[in-house]
Amino acid sequence: MLFIVEAAKKVLKESFGLDAFRAGQEPIIEAILFGKSVLAVMPTGGGKSLCYQLPALMLKGVTVVVSPLISLMQDQVDTLQGLNLPATYINSTLSLAEQTARIQGIADGLYKLVYVAPERFRSSYFVDTIRRIDVSLVAIDEAHCVSQWGHDFRPDYLRIGEAVKVLGNPVMAAFTATATPEVREDIIRYLHLKEPKEFVSGFSRPNLSLRVVPVRKVAEKYAHIGRLIEKHKTGIIYCATRKHVEQVALHLVSSWDCSVVSYHAGMSDQQRAEAQDRFLKGKADVAIATNAFGMGIDRSDIRFVAHFEMPGSIEAYYQEVGRAGRDGAASACEMYYCYADKRVQEFFIDGSNPDQETIETVYKSLTRLADNHNEVIISLDDLAERIGRGTNSMAISAAISILSHANIIQRFDVPGSRVRGTRLLCPDTKVRDLPLDFSTLKVKEERDRERLETVIKFSNSFGCRQKWILNYFGETDAEVCGSCDYCGTQRGKSKRGPMPEELMIVRKALSGVARMSYKLGNGQWQPRYGRARIIQMLIGSQRKEIMDNDLHQLSTYGLLRENGQRYVEELFNSLEFGGILQTVEKDKFSLLTLSEYGDSVMRGEASYELIWPEGYAGAVKDSAVKKEKKVTEDEEDLSGEEKELYAALREKRAEIAKKKKSARLFMILTNKSLIYLAKQRPSSIAEAEDIPGIGAYKAKTVVPAFLEVIAAYENRPTQKALLNY
């Protein structure tokens, strides 16, 4: 064993010019060299490729590397050839003559590493050819693609396990950067890994600063991106759609002095390859792309990754942000979170999970269009048009994948054409007899929607971002990162025990949480409500949801009214960050309750230290003082300053009405609501939401304009200040 390790280190130095292995690489390489199947989960940038490239040079036969993207395999082969290592690739960009020549070169022993796309295993000619070659190792990159529960399911990966059987059962090594335990089980099952050694490296990327930035308008996204470019220069911006890729690229070219490339599925293979090549060689600073971009990108100076919209899963998100800071230097990752963007991902989920009617319609259309050889050659767009208007071509593609997965049809390449053919394998099968388990397909759709909901929960979560993600991947002992948007708000603040006033406030807060939870005994509590509702009860909100559920009848109702909503929200953040409160996911809802530690704190049996909100507990914030005053509807009760602000608010309302061409001022905001605004002077949507006549909808759509008036009024110089100027 020692001899093998020393030999591997010698190859590492002589062939790759490296002095030492990265963390986690050596045991994986050792297992492969000893003939063990391997499943390795390593973070992006962790050095996965070396784990199969180095053994390939030491093993007797050829190593076949399955890689999902043409550009990725070309990049890796170029790198290996630059090191004078014998590697090649076979894919659809090559002519038939060139493919034949390279296959012959493999047989002649000219290559040690051969990169192929999973689609190659559709070809019986390809499989028959390589079965005559001594294949020592099959390495599968992005192995999560084999799992339909994964975030990037590709049916062609399902062929690999069966195909490898005819190669004489070489060593199998599967690699991925993001895989939950469930996906890892699928990888082992569908790739037929025999008693594999599993290596799960830590997912932590301490050099990445993860931020979720709430936004309401596209202009806000552009402003944040501008600041990223100004500060970091080099990065990737991920967009959900081709249209947004093009729009963002156009905006950056016209607004910022930076060179950009676009990358999406609507571009030709050559255009995508050229764009990726420009970015890799440093000829472009920023890449704007859909999620296909970045697999295997080996550019170490990527300083930021931005998500223009929310991604569809935590797995996809963490894999994409992992492309920043591969050199270990500090890098920024921002997701621009707007709940309305959820619709884009829901559209993708609908498209990738066609219903039973769509699948059956596609099958019937294929049987009608098939020729005497039971084959159809037609583009997806043309097939969608034949089926009928309004048919989602994405759903057509997904339906074909499902039929192919079930061995009802077979897809094949058409020489000289980008359009692929379809062969009916069971042409006489009636629609009602299709061997499809629609209940399983429904479960997959539900999983996809759950993954999207998880992204939303992550975006709205409190506490360390990276710790949240590591917990999601099963690392329950993860430490806080100290650099995300949440940890950043705590930086520079020290924990301390409570002052007497703060001790009482915490007890009131925890009592309120307990009142809105079920007591199970032994310090255990079962949650009933979410954080927002509990805080509303504690500050004495009169929202409909509070009154309808009789929460105003609780003995803890309004106990923290004088402290104000903002203070209480920050206090709850600190309590959860300190492990006193805990969020529990239940039926797709995030509910809040006491932890066992929190139960002890509430009963005065445990000490604690917190990072306390700004100010001190006995201090009542200005906004809280204003809320404590009795608000009347009579304008005569307004003070001189309040009357000035009230007049300014009325002017703003008239201005909005004029723009909307509406004479009904009360439909924008009533006089009563304006009086409350003038007296309470809220500084946020959350503070304004509880004001009579506003509510959640108007707080988001109408109130921001009035908050600007209030902010300008609060910040104006006083008459005394003007005299002293």
C-alpha positions in Angstrom: 0.0 0.0 0.0 2.8 2.4 0.9 4.5 1.6 -2.5 1.3 2.6 -4.3 0.9 5.9 -2.5 4.5 6.8 -3.1 4.2 5.9 -6.8 1.1 8.1 -7.0 2.9 11.0 -5.4 5.7 10.6 -8.0 3.2 10.7 -10.9 1.6 13.8 -9.2 4.9 15.6 -9.4 6.2 14.4 -12.7 3.0 14.5 -14.8 1.0 17.3 -13.1 3.8 19.4 -11.5 2.2 19.3 -8.1 3.9 18.8 -4.8 1.0 17.5 -2.7 -2.5 16.3 -2.9 -5.4 18.4 -1.9 -7.5 17.4 1.1 -9.5 14.3 0.3 -7.8 13.4 -3.0 -5.3 10.8 -1.7 -7.7 8.2 -0.2 -9.9 8.3 -3.3 -7.0 7.8 -5.7 -5.7 5.0 -3.4 -9.1 3.2 -3.5 -9.3 3.4 -7.3 -5.7 2.0 -7.7 -6.6 -0.9 -5.4 -9.6 -1.7 -7.7 -12.4 -0.4 -5.5 -15.5 1.3 -6.9 -15.8 4.8 -5.6 -18.5 7.4 -5.0 -16.9 10.7 -4.2 -18.9 13.9 -3.2 -16.4 16.8 -3.3 -17.1 20.5 -3.4 -16.7 22.5 -6.6 -13.1 23.3 -7.0 -12.0 20.5 -4.7 -10.0 18.7 -7.4 -12.3 15.9 -8.5 -10.7 15.5 -12.0 -7.3 14.7 -10.6 -8.8 11.8 -8.7 -9.4 9.9 -12.0 -6.8 11.5 -14.2 -3.9 10.4 -12.1 -5.0 6.7 -11.7 -5.6 6.7 -15.5 -1.9 7.2 -16.0 -1.0 4.4 -13.6 -3.5 1.8 -14.6 -2.7 -0.7 -17.4 -5.6 0.0 -19.8 -7.7 3.0 -21.0 -9.8 5.3 -18.7 -13.2 6.3 -20.2 -14.4 9.6 -18.6 -18.1 10.3 -19.0 -18.7 14.1 -19.1 -22.0 15.8 -19.7 -20.9 18.9 -21.6 -18.9 19.1 -24.9 -17.2 22.3 -23.8 -16.1 20.7 -20.5 -14.5 17.7 -22.0 -12.7 19.8 -24.6 -11.3 22.1 -21.9 -10.0 19.2 -19.8 -8.5 17.4 -22.8 -6.8 20.7 -23.9 -5.4 21.0 -20.3 -4.1 17.4 -20.3 -2.5 17.7 -23.8 -0.9 20.9 -22.5 0.8 18.7 -19.9 1.8 16.3 -22.7 -0.5 13.7 -21.4 -2.2 11.2 -23.8 -5.9 12.3 -23.8 -8.6 12.7 -26.4 -12.4 13.1 -26.7 -15.1 11.7 -28.9 -18.3 13.8 -29.4 -20.7 15.1 -32.0 -18.5 18.0 -33.0 -16.2 15.6 -34.8 -16.8 14.2 -38.3 -17.4 10.5 -38.6 -14.0 10.0 -40.1 -12.3 11.8 -37.2 -14.3 9.8 -34.7 -13.2 6.6 -36.4 -9.6 7.7 -36.4 -9.7 8.5 -32.7 -11.3 5.1 -31.9 -8.6 3.4 -33.8 -6.0 5.5 -31.9 -7.4 4.2 -28.7 -7.1 0.6 -29.9 -3.5 1.3 -30.9 -2.7 2.5 -27.4 -2.2 6.2 -28.3 -4.5 7.5 -25.5 -4.8 6.8 -21.7 -7.9 9.0 -21.2 -10.9 9.2 -23.5 -13.7 11.7 -22.7 -17.2 10.9 -24.0 -20.7 12.3 -23.5 -23.3 10.0 -22.0 -25.1 10.0 -25.3 -22.3 7.9 -26.8 -23.7 4.9 -24.9 -26.9 5.0 -27.1 -24.7 3.8 -30.0 -24.3 0.1 -30.2 -21.4 0.7 -32.6 -19.6 2.7 -30.0 -20.2 0.2 -27.2 -19.2 -2.7 -29.4 -16.0 -0.9 -30.4 -14.8 0.0 -26.9 -15.6 -3.5 -25.6 -12.7 -4.7 -27.7 -10.4 -2.3 -25.9 -8.9 -2.9 -22.4 -10.8 -0.4 -20.3 -9.4 -0.3 -16.7 -11.5 2.6 -15.3 -14.8 4.3 -16.1 -15.1 7.7 -14.4 -18.5 9.4 -14.3 -18.4 13.1 -13.7 -21.5 15.0 -12.5 -22.9 11.6 -11.4 -26.0 13.2 -9.8 -27.4 13.5 -13.3 -28.3 9.8 -13.1 -30.9 10.5 -10.4 -34.4 11.7 -11.3 -34.5 13.2 -7.7 -31.3 15.2 -8.5 -31.4 18.8 -9.8 -30.1 17.9 -13.3 -31.5 14.5 -14.3 -30.3 13.3 -17.7 -31.8 10.0 -18.9 -28.7 9.1 -20.9 -26.8 8.5 -17.7 -29.1 5.6 -17.0 -27.5 3.7 -19.9 -24.0 3.8 -18.4 -24.4 1.1 -15.8 -25.7 -1.5 -18.3 -23.1 -0.5 -20.9 -20.2 -0.9 -18.5 -21.2 -4.5 -17.9 -20.0 -5.4 -21.4 -16.6 -3.8 -20.9 -15.5 -6.5 -18.5 -16.6 -4.8 -15.3 -13.8 -2.2 -15.0 -13.4 -0.1 -11.8 -16.2 2.5 -11.6 -15.7 5.9 -10.0 -18.6 8.4 -9.7 -18.0 12.0 -8.9 -20.4 14.9 -8.0 -20.2 18.2 -6.1 -23.7 18.2 -4.7 -25.7 15.1 -3.7 -28.1 14.5 -0.8 -28.1 11.0 0.8 -31.1 10.1 -1.4 -29.3 11.1 -4.6 -26.2 9.2 -3.5 -28.4 6.0 -3.2 -29.6 6.5 -6.7 -26.1 6.9 -8.1 -25.0 3.6 -6.5 -28.2 1.8 -7.7 -28.3 3.0 -11.3 -24.6 3.0 -12.1 -24.4 -0.5 -10.6 -21.5 0.4 -8.2 -20.6 -2.7 -6.3 -19.9 -2.1 -2.6 -18.4 1.3 -3.4 -16.2 3.2 -1.0 -18.0 6.5 -0.3 -16.1 9.7 0.2 -18.0 12.7 1.3 -15.8 15.8 1.7 -16.9 18.8 3.6 -19.2 21.1 1.6 -18.0 24.1 3.4 -16.6 27.0 1.3 -15.4 29.4 4.0 -14.0 31.9 1.4 -17.5 32.5 -0.1 -19.7 35.2 1.3 -23.3 34.2 0.6 -25.9 37.0 0.4 -29.6 36.9 -0.3 -30.6 40.4 -1.4 -34.4 41.1 -1.4 -35.4 43.2 -4.4 -38.6 44.4 -5.9 -37.5 45.8 -9.3 -35.1 44.8 -12.0 -33.4 48.1 -11.6 -32.4 47.1 -8.1 -30.8 43.9 -9.5 -28.8 46.0 -12.0 -27.7 48.3 -9.3 -26.4 45.4 -7.1 -24.7 43.8 -10.1 -23.0 47.1 -10.9 -21.5 47.3 -7.5 -20.3 43.7 -7.8 -18.5 44.5 -11.1 -17.1 47.7 -9.7 -15.6 45.9 -6.7 -14.8 42.5 -8.0 -14.6 42.8 -11.8 -14.6 39.1 -12.7 -17.7 36.9 -12.3 -20.6 34.9 -13.6 -24.2 36.1 -13.6 -26.8 33.3 -13.8 -30.1 34.0 -15.4 -33.1 31.7 -15.5 -34.0 32.3 -19.2 -32.3 33.1 -22.5 -34.2 36.3 -22.7 -32.8 37.6 -19.4 -29.3 36.5 -20.4 -29.5 38.8 -23.5 -31.1 41.6 -21.6 -28.5 41.6 -18.8 -25.7 41.4 -21.4 -27.1 44.3 -23.3 -27.4 46.4 -20.1 -23.9 45.7 -18.9 -22.4 46.5 -22.3 -24.2 49.8 -22.4 -23.8 50.8 -18.8 -20.5 49.4 -17.6 -17.0 49.4 -18.9 -16.6 45.6 -18.9 -16.2 42.9 -21.5 -19.0 40.2 -21.4 -19.9 36.9 -23.0 -23.4 35.4 -23.2 -24.1 31.6 -22.9 -27.4 29.8 -23.4 -29.0 26.9 -25.2 -30.3 29.0 -28.0 -26.7 29.5 -29.2 -24.9 27.0 -31.5 -22.3 24.6 -30.1 -19.6 26.7 -31.8 -20.9 30.0 -30.3 -21.1 28.5 -26.8 -17.6 27.0 -27.1 -16.2 30.4 -28.3 -17.9 32.2 -25.5 -16.6 29.8 -22.9 -13.1 30.0 -24.4 -13.1 33.8 -24.3 -14.1 33.7 -20.6 -11.6 31.0 -19.7 -8.7 32.9 -21.4 -9.5 36.1 -19.6 -10.7 37.9 -22.7 -14.0 38.6 -21.0 -14.6 39.7 -17.4 -18.2 38.7 -17.0 -20.2 35.7 -18.3 -24.0 36.0 -18.3 -25.4 32.5 -18.7 -28.1 30.0 -18.0 -27.3 27.2 -15.6 -25.6 25.0 -18.2 -22.5 27.3 -18.0 -19.7 26.6 -15.6 -19.4 22.8 -15.3 -15.7 22.2 -15.0 -14.8 25.9 -15.5 -11.2 26.1 -14.4 -10.7 29.9 -14.0 -9.4 30.6 -10.5 -10.0 34.3 -10.4 -13.8 34.4 -10.5 -14.5 36.8 -7.7 -18.3 36.9 -7.8 -21.3 34.8 -8.8 -24.7 36.5 -9.0 -28.1 34.9 -9.4 -30.4 37.2 -11.3 -33.4 35.1 -10.3 -33.7 32.4 -7.7 -32.5 29.0 -8.9 -34.7 25.9 -8.8 -32.9 24.0 -6.0 -30.3 24.4 -3.3 -28.2 21.8 -5.1 -28.0 23.9 -8.2 -27.4 27.1 -6.2 -24.5 25.7 -4.2 -22.9 24.1 -7.3 -23.1 27.4 -9.1 -21.8 29.6 -6.4 -19.0 27.1 -6.0 -17.5 28.4 -9.2 -16.3 31.5 -7.5 -13.1 31.7 -5.5 -11.6 28.4 -6.6 -8.2 29.8 -5.7 -9.3 30.1 -2.1 -9.5 33.9 -2.2 -12.5 35.7 -0.7 -15.4 35.9 -3.2 -19.0 37.3 -3.2 -22.1 35.4 -4.1 -25.4 37.2 -4.3 -28.9 35.9 -5.1 -31.5 38.6 -6.0 -34.6 37.4 -4.3 -38.0 38.5 -5.6 -40.9 36.1 -4.7 -42.5 36.9 -8.1 -39.5 35.2 -9.8 -40.8 31.9 -8.5 -43.2 31.8 -11.5 -40.2 31.3 -13.8 -39.1 28.2 -12.0 -42.6 26.9 -11.7 -42.8 27.2 -15.5 -39.7 25.0 -15.8 -41.2 22.5 -13.3 -44.4 22.4 -15.4 -42.3 21.9 -18.6 -40.1 19.1 -17.1 -43.0 17.3 -15.6 -45.7 16.8 -18.3 -49.0 15.4 -17.2 -50.4 12.0 -18.4 -52.4 13.6 -21.1 -49.4 15.3 -22.6 -47.3 12.1 -22.6 -50.0 10.1 -24.2 -50.6 12.8 -26.8 -46.9 12.8 -27.7 -46.9 9.1 -28.1 -50.0 9.1 -30.3 -48.5 11.8 -32.5 -45.2 9.8 -32.9 -47.1 6.7 -33.9 -49.1 8.7 -36.5 -45.9 10.3 -37.9 -43.8 7.1 -38.0 -42.6 5.7 -41.3 -42.5 2.1 -42.4 -39.4 1.6 -40.2 -41.3 3.0 -37.2 -39.0 6.0 -37.2 -39.8 9.7 -37.0 -37.4 12.6 -37.7 -38.9 15.9 -36.6 -37.8 18.8 -34.4 -39.4 19.4 -31.0 -40.8 22.7 -32.2 -42.4 21.1 -35.2 -43.8 18.3 -33.1 -45.3 20.8 -30.7 -46.9 22.7 -33.6 -48.4 19.5 -34.9 -49.8 18.6 -31.5 -51.5 22.0 -31.1 -51.1 25.6 -30.2 -50.1 26.4 -26.7 -48.2 23.2 -26.2 -45.0 23.7 -24.2 -42.1 22.4 -26.3 -40.2 21.9 -23.1 -43.0 19.5 -22.0 -42.7 17.7 -25.3 -39.0 17.2 -24.7 -39.7 15.9 -21.2 -42.4 13.5 -22.5 -40.0 12.1 -25.0 -37.4 11.6 -22.3 -39.9 9.8 -20.1 -40.9 7.5 -23.0 -37.3 6.8 -23.8 -36.5 6.1 -20.2 -39.3 3.5 -20.2 -37.9 1.8 -23.4 -41.0 2.7 -25.3 -39.1 4.7 -27.8 -35.4 5.1 -28.7 -33.7 8.3 -29.7 -30.9 8.3 -32.3 -28.6 10.8 -34.0 -29.1 11.7 -37.7 -25.8 12.2 -39.5 -25.4 15.8 -40.7 -28.4 17.1 -38.8 -29.0 18.7 -35.4 -32.5 17.1 -35.4 -32.6 13.8 -33.6 -34.7 10.8 -34.7 -37.1 8.8 -32.7 -37.7 5.0 -33.1 -40.8 3.3 -31.8 -39.7 0.1 -30.0 -43.3 -1.1 -29.3 -45.2 0.3 -32.3 -48.3 -1.8 -31.7 -48.7 -0.8 -28.0 -51.9 1.1 -27.3 -51.9 4.2 -25.3 -53.8 2.6 -22.5 -51.2 -0.1 -22.3 -48.1 2.1 -22.0 -45.8 0.7 -19.2 -45.6 4.0 -17.3 -46.0 4.6 -13.6 -47.7 8.0 -13.6 -47.8 8.0 -9.8 -44.0 7.9 -9.7 -43.9 10.8 -12.2 -46.2 12.7 -9.9 -43.9 12.1 -6.9 -41.0 13.5 -9.0 -43.0 16.6 -9.7 -43.8 17.0 -6.1 -40.1 16.7 -5.2 -39.2 19.4 -7.8 -41.7 21.7 -6.2 -40.4 20.9 -2.7 -36.9 21.8 -3.9 -38.1 25.1 -5.1 -39.9 25.8 -1.8 -36.6 24.9 -0.1 -34.9 27.7 -2.0 -37.6 30.1 -0.8 -37.2 28.9 2.8 -33.5 29.4 2.5 -34.0 32.9 1.2 -36.3 33.8 4.1 -34.3 32.0 6.7 -32.5 33.6 9.7 -29.0 32.6 10.7 -25.8 31.7 8.9 -26.4 31.0 5.2 -23.6 28.5 4.8 -24.5 26.6 8.0 -28.1 26.3 6.7 -26.9 24.8 3.4 -24.4 22.4 5.1 -27.2 21.2 7.4 -29.3 20.6 4.3 -26.6 18.3 2.9 -26.4 16.5 6.2 -23.5 18.2 8.0 -25.3 18.8 11.3 -22.2 19.9 13.2 -21.4 22.8 10.8 -20.1 26.1 12.2 -21.2 29.6 11.3 -19.2 31.0 8.4 -18.8 34.6 9.7 -19.1 36.2 6.3 -22.6 35.8 4.9 -25.2 38.5 5.0 -26.5 37.4 8.3 -23.2 36.8 10.0 -22.0 40.1 8.6 -24.7 41.9 10.6 -23.3 40.3 13.7 -19.6 41.0 12.9 -17.9 43.4 15.3 -20.6 42.8 18.0 -19.7 40.8 21.0 -22.0 38.5 23.0 -22.9 39.4 26.5 -25.3 38.4 29.2 -28.6 40.3 29.7 -29.1 43.4 31.7 -32.1 43.3 34.1 -34.4 45.0 31.6 -33.2 42.7 28.8 -33.8 39.7 31.0 -37.4 40.6 31.4 -37.8 41.2 27.7 -36.4 37.8 26.8 -38.7 36.1 29.3 -41.7 37.9 27.8 -40.6 36.9 24.3 -40.0 33.3 25.2 -43.3 33.1 27.1 -45.0 34.4 23.9 -43.4 31.7 21.8 -44.5 29.1 24.4 -48.1 30.4 24.4 -48.2 29.8 20.7 -46.6 26.3 20.8 -47.7 22.9 22.2 -45.9 21.7 25.3 -44.8 18.1 24.9 -42.9 17.8 28.3 -39.3 17.2 29.2 -38.3 20.6 27.7 -39.8 19.7 24.3 -42.2 22.0 22.4 -44.1 21.5 19.2 -44.5 24.7 17.0 -47.9 26.0 15.8 -47.1 29.3 14.3 -44.5 31.0 12.2 -42.1 33.8 13.4 -44.0 36.7 11.8 -47.3 35.7 13.5 -45.7 35.3 17.0 -44.0 38.7 16.7 -47.3 40.3 15.6 -48.9 38.9 18.7 -46.2 40.1 21.0 -46.2 43.7 19.7 -50.0 43.9 19.9 -50.9 43.9 16.2 -54.6 44.1 15.3 -54.2 42.3 12.0 -57.2 40.2 10.9 -55.2 37.0 11.4 -54.5 37.9 15.0 -58.0 38.8 15.8 -59.7 35.9 14.0 -57.5 33.3 15.8 -58.2 35.0 19.2 -54.4 35.5 19.6 -55.3 38.9 21.2 -56.8 37.0 24.1 -53.4 35.5 25.0 -51.9 36.8 28.3 -48.7 37.6 26.3 -50.5 39.7 23.7 -48.8 43.1 23.4 -46.1 42.4 26.0 -43.4 43.9 23.7 -45.5 46.6 22.2 -43.3 49.4 23.6 -40.1 47.9 22.1 -41.3 48.1 18.5 -41.4 45.6 15.7 -37.9 46.2 14.5 -36.3 45.6 17.9 -38.3 42.4 18.4 -37.4 41.1 15.0 -33.7 41.6 15.7 -34.1 40.1 19.1 -35.7 37.0 17.6 -32.8 36.8 15.1 -30.3 36.7 18.0 -32.4 34.2 20.0 -32.4 31.8 17.1 -28.8 32.4 16.3 -28.0 31.6 19.9 -30.0 28.3 19.8 -32.7 29.5 22.1 -35.4 29.4 19.4 -35.5 27.0 16.6 -37.3 26.8 13.2 -39.1 23.6 12.3 -40.2 22.7 8.8 -43.7 21.2 8.8 -46.0 20.7 5.9 -44.0 23.2 3.8 -44.2 25.8 6.5 -41.5 27.2 8.6 -42.7 27.3 12.2 -41.0 28.7 15.3 -40.8 27.3 18.8 -38.5 26.9 21.8 -35.5 24.6 21.8 -34.7 22.5 24.9 -32.1 25.1 25.8 -34.7 27.8 25.2 -37.1 26.1 27.6 -34.4 26.1 30.3 -33.7 29.8 29.6 -37.4 30.7 29.9 -37.6 29.0 33.3 -34.5 30.7 34.5 -32.5 27.5 34.7 -29.8 28.3 32.1 -27.6 31.3 31.5 -27.1 32.8 28.0 -25.3 35.4 26.0 -26.6 37.1 22.9 -25.6 39.7 20.4 -28.2 42.3 21.4 -30.2 44.6 19.1 -29.0 48.2 18.8 -29.8 50.3 21.9 -30.6 49.0 25.3 -33.7 47.1 26.4 -35.2 49.9 28.5 -35.0 52.3 25.6 -38.1 52.7 23.7 -37.4 53.4 20.0 -38.8 56.5 18.4 -41.1 54.4 16.2 -42.3 52.6 19.3 -43.0 55.9 21.1 -45.0 57.1 18.2 -47.0 53.8 18.1 -47.7 54.1 21.9 -49.4 57.5 21.4 -53.1 57.4 21.0 -53.8 57.9 17.3 -57.0 59.7 16.4 -58.7 60.3 13.1 -59.1 64.0 13.9 -56.6 66.2 12.0 -56.8 68.8 14.8 -54.9 66.4 17.1 -51.9 66.5 14.8 -48.9 68.5 16.0 -47.4 71.2 13.9 -44.7 68.9 12.5 -47.2 66.1 11.9 -49.5 68.5 10.0 -46.6 69.4 7.7 -45.9 65.8 7.1 -49.6 65.0 6.6 -49.8 67.8 4.0 -46.7 66.3 2.2 -48.3 62.9 2.2 -51.5 64.3 0.7 -49.5 65.9 -2.1 -47.8 62.6 -2.8 -51.2 60.9 -2.9 -52.5 63.5 -5.4 -49.4 63.0 -7.5 -50.0 59.2 -7.6 -53.7 59.7 -8.5 -52.8 62.0 -11.3 -50.3 59.4 -12.8 -52.9 56.7 -12.5 -55.6 59.0 -13.9 -57.7 58.2 -10.9 -59.8 60.9 -9.1 -60.6 58.5 -6.2 -57.9 59.5 -3.7 -59.3 57.2 -1.0 -58.6 54.2 -3.2 -54.9 54.9 -2.9 -54.9 55.7 0.8 -57.6 57.1 3.0 -57.1 60.3 5.1 -57.2 58.1 8.1 -54.3 56.1 6.9 -52.3 59.2 6.1 -52.9 60.6 9.6 -51.6 57.3 11.0 -48.5 57.6 8.7 -47.9 61.2 9.8 -48.1 60.2 13.5 -46.2 56.9 13.5 -43.7 57.7 10.7 -42.8 54.1 9.9 -39.5 53.5 8.3 -40.2 50.1 6.6 -43.0 48.2 4.8 -43.2 45.9 7.8 -43.9 48.7 10.2 -46.5 50.3 7.9 -48.4 47.0 7.3 -50.3 47.1 10.6 -51.6 50.7 10.0 -55.4 50.7 9.5 -56.4 50.8 5.9 -53.1 49.6 4.5 -52.6 45.8 4.9 -50.0 43.6 3.1 -50.9 44.4 -0.5 -50.9 48.2 -0.2 -47.8 48.0 2.0 -45.9 46.5 -0.9 -47.5 48.3 -3.8 -48.4 51.8 -2.6 -46.7 52.6 0.7 -43.0 52.7 -0.6 -43.7 56.1 -2.2 -45.0 57.4 1.0 -42.1 56.0 3.0 -39.8 58.0 0.8 -41.7 61.2 1.7 -41.5 60.3 5.4 -37.7 59.5 5.1 -37.1 62.8 3.4 -39.1 64.7 6.1 -37.2 62.9 8.9 -33.8 63.7 7.4 -34.6 67.4 6.5 -32.5 70.1 8.3 -34.5 71.7 11.1 -35.0 75.5 11.3 -32.4 75.6 14.2 -29.9 73.6 12.1 -30.3 76.0 9.2 -29.7 79.0 11.5 -26.5 77.4 12.7 -25.2 76.4 9.3 
